[in-house]
Amino acid sequence: MRKILFSFLFIIISVFAFSQITLAQGVRQAECDLCGYCKNYNPAPPQTNPPANWPECRKCLYEAASEDPLSGDTLKIDVSTNMPPTPYPGHMFTMIGCISSNLSDFTQEGAAANIVNLLLNNLIFPLSGGIALMFLIYGSFLILTSQAEPEKLNQGKRVVMGSIIGIIFVIFSVFIVNIIANGVLKIPGFSSP
């Protein structure tokens, strides 16, 4: 019974002493970073397969970290706080890329409005305007190549008319959303483009 007790005590003391030595050296690492890089992701050490979008994500969230994923800069745990590296304030990496705002934290007042404003003015409205412009070019192509066929000519006219209405709708929707959000509802974080 004494041998089992001493063995158990030895194991506990060894684990505690080893963890204290590791803490003193400051070499602790998180298992994964916010960009999806995990140190044990690849079964063959050392890890050489970060996710394909890891460089863009590292540039967005961990600006000061090394470009080499094997350095483990994005995984190092701060000894004093016992926390992994915090991402750059106001930045969030998503499927559409790096979203940066002037917020230091996404829980601040106006954070949701700032993100909606960013998505509407920088993604949705320009994309819909670009699609309408492409349809305008397509309708013009149909008219030019109709060779006096009334059916093709009418189809081209309908496409051109629809794209012009779409462009006008996109332009006015930008102004209407900003007027309602800024002037009428006074949503914090919304600003004119």
Secondary structure, DSSP 8 states (H G I E B T S, - for coil): -HHHHHHHHHHHHHHHHHHHHHHHHT--B-SB-TTS-BTTSSSSSS-----TTHHHHHHHH-TTS-S-GGG-TTTB-BTTTTB-----TTEEEETTEEEE-S-S-TTSTTHHHHHHHHHIIIIIHHHHHHHHHHHHHHHHHHHHTSTT-HHHHHHHHHHHHHHHHHHHHHHHHHHHHHIIIIIIS--TT----
